[in-house]
Structures are given as structure tokens and as C-alpha cells.
Amino acid sequence: MQPQEPALRGSHVLACVWDFDKTLCPGYMQTPLFKAFGVDEELFWKETNQLPAFYARKGIRTSKDSVYLNHLLSYVKSGAMKGLTNQRLRELGGDIALCPGLPDFFPALKDFVRELGRKHNVEVALEHYVISTGLAEMIRGTSLAPHVDGIYGCEFLEHPLPPHFTRQDELSLELPTEITQVAAMVDNTIKTRFLFEINKGSNKNPEIDVNAVVRTEDRRVPFENMIYVADGPSDVPVFSLLRKNGGKAFAVYVPESEAEFAQNDALLQAGRVHGYGPCDYAAASFTPEVDPPRPREHGRAPRPGTAAFRRRACHPSAPSPACRPDASAEAGTQQGHLFGE
């Protein structure tokens, strides 16, 4: 008797999950925001980087990934960014310079997967998600947004409800004036929560609690059907979670940066990622067509722009078994226990 094929659960869903800064845009998304308000971008980030240590001396712990949100609100409150609204953030998102090949690469990849499924008589769909410590409204303003199935990022409130608002029969309808409070915060560890939402289907069905235990066979997007693309060590918790559960981790770097290339190569040799390439998604680039891993190439990492470099990035080497995960890598595993893995 012929063995029966396993029954399909409707359709197969694949997910490409993307970081944003240095992944989908070659710089930082906030650049157009600072330019629009005449704010010194370098000074802003210098101040932001000093804040955790400053507040620590006062006995206050802050999140290094998201302390910039409150500093941004300080700029708004002081008048340096007077009148900044969510709508304005979305408008400025349209000024973000995207990496080569975008946004066309996103729908093209979806079409490719769909056609590949038809060729093999399998109903399969690809979904794109962006998970960023940056500003969600700015991402929604980019030309990528129509091709993305979900955007997770930091958000602001303009008019938070007052105390005892539940006792009021009517609430005053005020026109937006400017952002005043942080509504949602994403850091590099919280990113793993959103992977579980996509995995379990909480993002499509709010009745599914992300903390609930869901059988592997009932999860909407299995981890092995995911690939996460990001630019560096700050994404190790997500890289670790996906590698542990059969997904793929891919690092990218700005082509002109030797430092970022070396950083990606170190991630590969440490076993954090399966491969890496430049954040160039144009048809002529090799990142959209990266080959499977090949045996390790010994010696110094090739320099950007050389033939050896192109071979190395196209054919990433196998991870070194001698490297041990550090605490940041283990964070992804610990998050798994929090979300009912």
C-alpha cells in the first residue's frame, strides 16, 4: 500500500522577517526627521548614548535600545521639534532612502514563491514582516509599506486619555497637536515576542494569546518556515531563537563598510547566522540569490570589492563549532520559555 501524503493545513505560509536600519535602508530612518526640524543628528545620538550612564548615577535604570524615544519627546516638549505628530512622522517616512532594489524586491519575491508553489502543486504564500526598534509610523510612510504584511516598531500617543476617563459620558475630540507619550516600545529582546506572534498566528487572530501553549502542528508559520534578515550583533537574540528552532538567520551590511562586513563575518564564524551579504536587493546583486553554505574557507576575511569577497559572501562558510553562545545569544532561548514555546 502506498503511504498517504500528510494532509495540508490549508496553505503553507513562509515569512521573511526584516530589521529596518542598515537592512532595508542603508542608514538610520530618523535622518529625514532630524533634517526636517533642523536638529543636529550627530548631537542627538551623542546625547542619547550618554543618557543611560547619566541616569544610572541617579539610581535609575534605562533601556539602551529605547531611551532615544523619551529623548525625542524631550526635543518635542522643548520646542526643538514643536508640532511633531504621527501623521508628520508618516509623511517623513516617504523621505527615507531605501536600499537598492527596494521596494520591487518584496513583491517580486512573493510572486517567485507563489509560482514555485504552483510548479510543485503546493499552495504556498510568502509574507513580509518588519520588526524594528525604530519608528513604526515612519516605516508605514515608506514605499515598502504596501508590500509588508505587518510592521512592529515604536509608537507614540498624541492625546493620552485623562484619569477617570471611564466616568465621563463624552470625551473631548481634540485635533492632533504633537506626540506626548510612548505608546509602544521595541527593543532587541522584545523582537522575539513578535516572532512568536507570527509563529502562533496571534497577529492574524487576536484570540490566540502569544503566551499560550500552541502545539507545533497548529502554529500558523512554523519557525523553520522563517528567515530573519538583519545587520548585526544587536539582533543575536532573534538569530539565536530562529537557529534553535530550525529557521534561517541572514546578516547584511552596507557594501561600502569594511567594519560592517567584518562584523557579519564574525557572526558567521561564531555560528550566529547561516550566511551574509550586502543590503542590496537589486536584480544584479547576489544577496537575493545566496547559495547554500559551503565548507569553511580559512584565512582572513576578504575585503569588500574584491573577487574573493564576492565568493565569500555568495557562499558563506560553515559556523565554527568551537564558539560558545554568550549571554545575549541565550536571551533568545530564554524568551522562548516566556512565550509558551
DRENBAMI-193232 format. One record per residue: y negated, z, x of N, C-alpha, C in turn; residue in three letters. Coordinates in steps of 0.05 Angstrom, whole numbers, plus 32768, in hexadecimal, padded with zeros to 4 digits. Each point is the difference from the previous one (the first is absolute). Example, Ala and Ser with C-alpha at 12.3 -4.5 7.8 and 13.67 -1.06 7.14 Angstrom:
# residues 2
8072809C81087FE880007FEE7FE880008012ala 7FEB7FF27FF97FE8800180107FEA800E7FF1ser 
This chain:
# residues 341
8018800080117FE880007FEF7FE780008012met 7FED7FEF7FF87FE77FFF800F7FEF80197FFCgln 7FF6800C80157FEF80187FFC7FE67FF87FF2pro 7FF780127FED7FE87FFA7FF17FE780058010gln 7FEC7FEF7FFB7FE68004800E7FF380187FF3glu 7FF1800F80107FF280177FF57FEB7FF77FECpro 7FFD800E7FEA7FEC7FF87FEC7FE48004800Bala 7FEE7FED7FF97FE4800180097FF180117FECleu 7FED8010800B7FEF80107FEF7FE77FF07FFAarg 80037FEC7FEE7FE97FF07FFA7FF97FED8017gly 7FED800780107FF97FF080177FFE80128019ser 80037FF380177FFD800E80197FE280008007his 7FF6801780097FE4800280077FFE8007801Dval 7FF07FF1800F7FF98006801C7FE380088001leu 7FF9801080147FE5800980027FF67FFE801Dala 7FE97FF380047FF2800080197FE980157FFDcys 80018015800F7FEC80157FFF7FEE7FFE8019val 7FE67FFF7FFB7FED7FFB80167FEC80168004trp 7FFB800680197FE8801080077FE87FEC7FFDasp 7FE8800980047FE97FEE7FFD7FF17FFB801Aphe 7FF28015800A7FF07FFD801880127FF88018asp 7FF87FED800F800E7FF58017801B7FF47FF9lys 80047FFB7FE680197FF47FF67FF97FE87FEFthr 7FF080047FEC7FF77FEA7FEE7FE47FF88006leu 7FF18011800D7FE67FF8800B80008009801Dcys 7FF37FF0801280018006801D7FF080188009pro 7FEF800A7FEE7FF080188008800380167FEBgly 7FEA800C7FF9800080167FED7FF27FF77FE6tyr 800B80067FEA7FF57FF67FE67FE4800B7FFBmet 7FF98017800B7FE6800C7FF97FE97FF2800Egln 80057FED80127FEA7FF3800F7FEC7FF37FEDthr 80077FF17FEB7FEC7FF57FEE7FF080157FF2pro 800C80177FFA7FF380167FF37FE9800B8011leu 8006800580197FEC800B80137FEA7FEB8004phe 80077FE780027FEC7FEB80047FEE7FFE7FE8lys 800A80027FE87FF07FFE7FE87FEB80167FFDala 80068018800B7FEE80167FFD7FF18006801Bphe 80047FEF80147FF38004801980088019800Fgly 801A80087FFC800A8018800D800D7FF8801Bval 7FFB80108015800C7FFB801A801E80077FFEasp 80117FEB8000801C80047FFD800C80118016glu 7FF97FFA8019800B800F80177FF8801D7FFEglu 7FE880067FF87FF7801C7FFE800F800E7FEAleu 80047FF27FE9800F800C7FEA801B800A8009phe 800F7FEE800D801B80078008800080158017trp 7FEC800080117FFE801480147FFC801C7FF3lys 7FEE80017FEC7FFC80197FF2801A80097FF2glu 800D7FED7FF3801880067FF18016800B8012thr 80037FF580188014800980127FFB801C800Basn 7FE680097FFF7FF9801A8009800380167FEBgln 80027FF77FE6800080137FEA801880138000leu 80197FF78004801680137FFF7FFD80178014pro 7FF87FFB80187FFC801580147FE980127FF9ala 7FEB7FF47FF57FE880107FF8800880147FEAphe 800E7FF67FEB800880127FEA801580148009tyr 80117FF780138016801280097FF48019800Dala 7FE97FFD800E7FF38017800C7FF680147FEBarg 7FFD7FF67FE77FF780117FEA8018800A7FF0lys 80187FF9800A801980097FF280087FEF7FE9gly 7FF57FE77FFF80077FEE7FE980107FE9800Bile 80177FFC7FF480127FEA80087FF97FE77FEFarg 7FFE7FE9800D7FFA7FE77FF280157FEB8007thr 80027FEC7FF080127FEA80047FF27FEA8011ser 800B7FFA80187FF47FED80127FFF7FE47FF3lys 80147FFA7FEF80027FE57FF47FEB7FFC7FEBasp 7FF780167FF27FEF7FFC7FE97FE6800F8001ser 7FFA800D80167FE7800F80027FE87FED7FFEval 80047FE680067FEB7FED7FFE7FF67FFC7FE3tyr 801180067FED7FF87FFC7FE47FE980137FF8leu 8003801980087FEA80147FFA7FE87FFA8011asn 80037FF580187FE97FF980107FF17FE97FF4his 80107FEE7FF47FF37FE97FF27FF0800A7FE8leu 800B80147FF27FF1800C7FE97FE7800E800Aleu 8001800C80187FE8800D800B7FEA7FEB8005ser 80087FE880097FED7FEB80047FF47FF77FE5tyr 801080007FEB7FF67FF87FE67FEC80167FF6val 8008801980027FF080167FF67FE680028010lys 80007FFA801A7FE8800280107FED7FE97FFBser 80097FEB7FF37FEF7FE97FFA80057FE98013gly 80108003801580057FEA801280107FEA7FF3ala 801080077FEB800E7FEC7FF07FFB80057FE3met 7FE780047FFA7FF880077FE480087FE97FEDlys 800C80097FE980077FEC7FEC801B7FF38004gly 8010800A8013801A7FF38004801380077FE9leu 80097FEC7FF2801380037FEA801B7FF38006thr 801380057FEF801A7FF380027FFD7FE17FFDasn 7FEE7FF87FEE7FFC7FE47FFC7FF57FF3801Agln 7FED800E800D7FF57FF6801980157FFE8015arg 80128014800280167FFF801380117FE87FFCleu 80067FFA7FE680117FE97FFA7FF27FE68008arg 7FE67FFE7FFB7FF07FE9800780017FFC801Fglu 7FFC8015800F80007FFF801D801C7FF9800Bleu 801480057FF0801B7FF9800980037FE28003gly 7FF07FF17FF180007FE380037FF67FF6801Bgly 7FF28012800E7FF57FF8801B801380078017asp 8017800C7FFA801380078015800D7FE7800Bile 7FFF7FFC801A800C7FE9800D801E80068002ala 80107FEF7FF4801D80038000800C7FF28019leu 801980068006800D7FF4801680067FE27FFAcys 80047FF0801580067FE37FFB80197FFD7FEEpro 7FFE7FED7FEE80167FFA7FEE7FFF800E7FE6gly 7FEE80137FFD7FFD800F7FE77FE87FF77FF0leu 80037FFF7FE58015800C7FF080187FED7FFBpro 7FFF7FE7800A80147FEC7FF8801D80098006asp 8003800F8016801B80088008800E80117FEBphe 7FF180107FF1800D80127FEC800E7FF07FEAphe 7FF27FEE7FF1800D7FF17FEB80157FED800Cpro 7FFB7FF5801880147FEE800C801A800F8005ala 7FFE80188009801980108006800F80067FE6leu 7FF180067FEB800D80057FE6800E7FE77FF6lys 7FF37FE98003800D7FE67FF880187FFB8010asp 7FFF8005801A80167FFB8012801980117FF8phe 7FFB80197FFA801680127FF8800C7FF77FE5val 7FEE7FF87FEE800A7FF77FE580117FE78003arg 7FF77FED8010800F7FE78004801A8005800Fglu 80008013801380188007800E8015800C7FEDleu 7FF680107FED8012800B7FEC800C7FEB7FEEgly 7FF07FED7FF8800A7FEA7FEF80167FF0800Farg 7FFB7FFC801980137FF18011801B800D8000lys 8000801B80008019800F80018008800B7FE5his 7FF37FF67FEB800680087FE47FFE801E7FFCasn 7FEB800C800C7FFB801D7FFD7FE380037FF6val 7FFC80117FEC7FE580057FF67FF480168012glu 7FEC7FF8800F7FF4801280147FE27FFC7FFFval 7FF2801680047FE2800080007FF680118017ala 7FEA7FF7800B7FF3800F80167FE6800C7FF5leu 7FFB801980067FE7800D7FF97FF180098019glu 7FE67FFE80007FEF800980167FF2801A7FF8his 8000801380127FF180197FFB7FEF80078019tyr 7FE9800B7FFB7FEF800980167FFD801E7FFEval 8007800E80167FFC801E80017FEE80058018ile 7FE9800B7FFA7FEB800380157FF2801B7FFFser 7FF8800A80177FEF801780017FE37FF87FFBthr 7FFB7FE77FFC7FE67FF57FFB7FF980027FE2gly 7FEC7FF17FF87FF480027FE5800D7FEB7FEDleu 800D800A7FEB800E7FEF7FEE7FED7FEC7FF2ala 7FE880097FF97FEE7FEE7FF27FF87FE88012glu 7FFD800580197FF97FEA801280177FEC8002met 8018800A800180187FEE800180017FF07FE6ile 7FFA800C7FE980007FF27FE77FEB7FEA7FFFarg 7FEC800180117FEC7FEC800080067FE88012gly 80168002800F80077FEA8012800F7FE97FF1thr 80017FE9800D800F7FEA7FF4801E80048000ser 80098015800D801D800780008008800D7FE6leu 7FEE800E7FF3800680117FE980107FF27FEAala 7FF97FE77FF8800F7FF37FEB801E7FFB8007pro 800680018019801C7FFA8009800F80198007his 7FF580187FFA800C801980068009800E7FE7val 8018800C8001800C800D7FE87FF8801D7FFEasp 7FF4800B80157FF7801C7FFF7FF080078018gly 7FEA800F7FFC7FEE800880157FFE801F8000ile 8007800C80167FFE801D80037FEC80068016tyr 7FEB800E7FF97FEC800780147FEF80177FF7gly 7FEB8007800F7FEF80167FF87FEC7FF77FEBcys 7FFA80137FED7FEF7FF97FE97FEA80157FFDglu 7FEA7FF87FF37FEA80127FFA7FFB80027FE2phe 7FF580177FF87FF580047FE57FE27FFD8001leu 7FF47FF67FEB7FE37FFF7FFE7FF580177FEFglu 800D80047FE97FF680157FED801880137FF9his 800680138011801580137FF97FF980107FE7pro 801580067FF07FFB800F7FE77FF7801C8006leu 7FEE800C7FF07FF6801B8005801480157FF7pro 7FFB80198008801180167FF67FFF80017FE1pro 801680087FF4800380037FE37FFC7FE67FF1his 80067FE9800D7FFC7FE77FF280137FFD7FE8phe 8016800F800180137FFE7FE97FF6800D7FE7thr 7FEB801080037FF4800E7FE87FEA7FEF7FF3arg 7FF97FEA800E7FEA7FEF7FF5800B7FEB7FEEgln 7FF37FFC7FE980087FEB7FED7FF97FE5800Basp 7FEA7FFD800E7FF87FE7800B7FF78004801Dglu 80077FEC80107FF88001801C7FEA7FEB8004leu 7FEC8007800F7FEA7FED8005800A7FE88011ser 7FF97FE87FF880087FE8800E7FEA7FF98013leu 8004800580197FEC7FFA801580077FE7800Fglu 7FEB7FF1800680057FE8801080068009801Dleu 80127FF2800D80068008801C7FE77FFF8012pro 7FFD8015800F7FE980018013800A7FFE801Dthr 801380118007800B7FFF801B801980128001glu 80117FFB80148018801080037FF9801D8008ile 800F80137FF57FF9801C8005801880118009thr 80187FF87FF980188011800880177FEE8008gln 8012800B801080197FF28007801380027FE9val 800A7FEA7FF6801380007FEA801D7FFE800Aala 80057FF18015801B7FFE800B7FFE7FFC801Eala 8012800D800E80007FFF801D801B7FF7800Amet 80007FED801380197FF7800C7FFE8005801Eval 8014800D800B80038003801D801A7FF38008asp 80068001801A80177FF1800A801A800C7FF9asn 800180197FF78018800C7FF680047FFC7FE2thr 7FE980027FF180017FFC7FE380097FE37FFAile 7FFC7FEE801380097FE47FFB801E7FFF7FF9lys 80108013800A801C7FFF7FFA800580067FE3thr 7FEF800F7FF3800380067FE37FFF7FE67FF0arg 7FEE7FEE80087FFD7FE77FF180187FEE8005phe 800C8002801780197FF18004801580097FECleu 8002801A7FFB8013800B7FED7FF97FF77FE4phe 7FE67FFE7FF97FF87FF67FE6800A7FE37FFCglu 7FFC7FF0801480097FE47FFE801F7FFF7FFFile 800C80108010801E80018002800C80097FE5asn 7FF580147FF4800C800B7FE77FF67FF17FE7lys 7FE97FF280027FF57FF27FE97FEB80107FF2gly 7FF78017800B7FEB80107FF37FE67FF07FFCser 7FFB7FED80127FE77FF07FFE80017FEE7FE8asn 80187FF97FF680037FEE7FE9800680107FE7lys 800C80178002800680117FE97FF7801C8006asn 7FE980087FF57FF5801B8006801280177FF7pro 80137FFA7FEF801280157FF6801580088016glu 80027FF080158012800680167FF080128014ile 8008801980027FF28012801380097FF9801Casp 7FEC7FFD801280067FF9801B80108016800Eval 7FFF80197FF6800F8016800B801C80037FF5asn 80067FF07FEB801A80027FF480167FF48011ala 8018800A7FFD80177FF5800E80097FE77FF1val 7FFF7FE9800C80097FE77FF480167FF48010val 80167FFA7FF380177FF4800E7FF87FE7800Farg 800C7FFC80177FF97FE9801080037FE67FF1thr 80157FFD7FF080057FE77FF17FEC7FFC7FEAglu 7FF180157FF87FED7FFE7FEA7FE47FFB800Aasp 7FFB8000801A7FE57FFD800A7FF77FE37FFFarg 7FE87FFC7FF87FF67FE57FFA7FFF7FEF8019arg 7FF5800B80167FFE7FF18019800E80108016val 80197FFA8006800E800F80167FF17FFE801Apro 8001801680107FF28000801980087FE98012phe 801A7FF87FFE80097FEA80117FF47FE57FF8glu 7FF280007FE97FF27FE87FF77FE380008007asn 7FF8801380117FE3800380077FFB7FFA801Dmet 7FE97FF580057FF67FFE801C7FE4800B8000ile 7FFA801080147FE5800C80037FF37FF48018tyr 7FE77FF77FFD7FF17FF380157FE780108006val 7FFC800980187FE9801080077FFA7FFD801Eala 7FEA800D80087FF67FFA801B800780158016asp 800A80187FF9800380118017800D801B7FFBgly 7FFE80128014800D801A80007FF980127FE8pro 7FE97FFC7FF47FF980117FE980137FFA7FE8ser 800E7FEA800180127FF97FEA801D80078005asp 800480108015801C80088007800E800E7FE9val 7FF380127FF1800F800C7FE9800C7FEC7FEDpro 7FF17FEA7FFA800B7FEC7FEE80157FEF800Eval 7FFA7FF8801980147FF2800F801B800F8001phe 7FFE801A8005801880118002800F80017FE6ser 7FF280047FEA800D80017FE6800F7FE77FF9leu 7FF47FE98005800D7FE77FFA80187FFB8012leu 7FFC8004801A80177FFC8012801780127FF9arg 7FFB80187FF9801580137FF880107FF77FE8lys 7FF27FF17FEE800C7FF97FE780077FE27FFEasn 80007FF2801780097FE580007FEB7FEB7FFCgly 7FE680087FFE7FEB7FEC7FFE7FF77FF6801Bgly 7FEC7FEF80007FF77FF380197FE380098006lys 7FFB8005801A7FE5800880097FF67FEC8014ala 7FE87FF57FFB7FF57FEB80117FE480088007phe 7FF97FFF801A7FE6800780097FF07FE68007ala 7FE680027FFC7FEE7FE980077FE9800A8011val 7FF37FEE800D7FE9800680127FEC7FE97FFFtyr 7FE7800780067FEC7FEB800280067FF08018val 80027FE57FFE800A7FEF80167FF08004801Apro 7FE680067FFF7FF0800280188003801A800Fglu 800E80137FF48001801B800B801980068010ser 7FFE8002801A801680088011800A801C7FF9glu 7FED80127FFA8007801C7FFB801180027FE7ala 7FF87FF17FEB801080017FE7801B7FF38004glu 80017FEA8010801A7FF4800680128014800Ephe 7FF6800D801480108014800F800980177FEDala 7FEE80077FEE800780157FED80177FF87FEEgln 80007FE77FF780167FF57FEF80197FFF8010asn 7FFE7FF8801A80187FFE8010800C801B8005asp 7FEF80148003800A801C8004800F80097FE6ala 7FF57FF97FE9800E80077FE7801B7FF47FFEleu 80027FE78009801A7FF280008014800D8013leu 7FF7800580188012800C80148008801C7FF8gln 7FF0800E7FF18007801B7FF680117FFF7FE7ala 80067FE97FF680117FFE7FE97FF180067FE6gly 7FE67FFE80007FF080057FE780007FE87FEDarg 80007FE8800C7FFD7FE87FF080167FEC8007val 80057FED7FEF80147FEB80057FF57FE9800Fhis 7FE57FFC7FFF7FF47FEA800E7FE280027FFDgly 7FF17FEE800D7FE380007FFF7FF57FE48005tyr 7FE77FFB7FF97FF37FE780047FE380027FFAgly 7FF07FEC80057FE380017FFA7FFA80007FE2pro 7FEA800B7FF87FF980007FE47FF37FE57FF9cys 80107FEC80037FF87FE47FFA80157FF47FEEasp 7FF87FFA7FE780147FF77FEC7FFC7FE37FF9tyr 7FF27FF180117FFC7FE37FFB801B7FF28005ala 80027FE87FF480197FF1800180087FFA801Dala 7FED7FFD801180067FF9801C800780188011ala 7FFC80187FF580068018800F801E80067FFFser 800980128012801C800680018007801A7FF2phe 7FEC80107FF88007801A7FF2800E7FFB7FE6thr 7FF87FEC7FEF800F7FFC7FE7801D7FF78004pro 80077FF88018801B7FF68005800E800E8017glu 7FFD801A8001800B80108016801F7FFF7FFEval 800D7FFA8017801D7FFF8001800C801C8000asp 801A80027FFB800E801A80027FFF800B801Cpro 8003801A80047FFF800C801A80157FF48013pro 7FF87FFE801980137FF68015800380158015arg 80137FFC80138004801480147FE780078010pro 7FFE801880097FE8800A800D7FF97FF08019arg 7FE77FFA80037FF67FF380187FF480158012glu 800A800280187FF7801580127FE67FF8800Ehis 7FF18014800A7FE87FFA800F7FE780067FF0gly 7FEA7FFA800C7FE680057FF57FFB7FEF7FE7arg 7FF3800C7FEC7FF97FF17FE87FEE7FE88007ala 80067FE87FF77FF07FE980057FE380037FF6pro 7FED7FF4800D7FE480027FF77FFA7FED7FEAarg 7FEE80077FED7FF87FEE7FEB7FF67FE5800Cpro 80087FEA7FF37FF77FE6800880147FF28012gly 8014800E800A80137FF3801280197FF77FF1thr 800F7FED800C80187FF57FF3801480167FFDala 800380128014801380167FFE7FF980137FE9ala 7FE680047FFD7FF680117FEA80097FF47FE5phe 7FFD7FE67FFC80077FF37FE7801E80037FFBarg 80107FFD8015801D80047FFD8007801C7FF8arg 7FF28013800C8006801C7FFB7FF980087FE3arg 7FE97FF77FF77FF780077FE580117FF27FEBala 80087FE7800680117FF17FED801C800B7FFFcys 800A800A8017801B800A80018000801D8009his 7FF980137FEF7FFD801C8008801A800B800Bpro 7FFC801280148018800B800D800C80177FF1ser 801880078007800D80167FF37FF4801B8008ala 800080147FEE7FF4801980078010800F8015pro 7FF28010800F800D80108015800D80187FF4ser 801A80048005800E80177FF47FF9801A800Dpro 7FF27FFF80167FFB8019800F7FE8800F7FF5ala 7FF07FF37FEE7FE8800D7FF6800680127FE8cys 7FF480188000800480127FEA7FE87FFF7FEEarg 800480027FE57FEA80017FED7FEF80198006pro 7FE67FFE7FFC7FEF801780037FFA800C7FE5asp 7FEF80147FFF7FFA800D7FE67FF57FEE7FECala 7FEF7FED80087FF47FEE7FED80147FEE7FF3ser 80147FF7800F80167FF07FF58010800F7FECala 8005801A8006801080107FEE7FF280067FE6glu 7FE57FFC80007FF180057FE7800A7FEF7FEAala 80077FE78006800B7FEE7FEC8019800A7FF4gly 8012800B80108019800C7FF67FFB80187FEFthr 7FED801180087FFA80187FF07FF57FF87FE5gln 7FEF7FEB7FFF7FF57FF87FE680177FF77FEEgln 80167FF5800B80167FF77FEF800B80177FEFgly 80018018800C800A80177FF17FEC80087FEAhis 7FE77FFC80047FEC80087FEC80017FEE7FE8leu 80087FE780037FFF7FEE7FE9801C7FFA7FF6phe 801280138001801A7FFE7FF380117FEA800Bgly 7FFF7FFC801B80107FEB800C801E80047FFBglu 
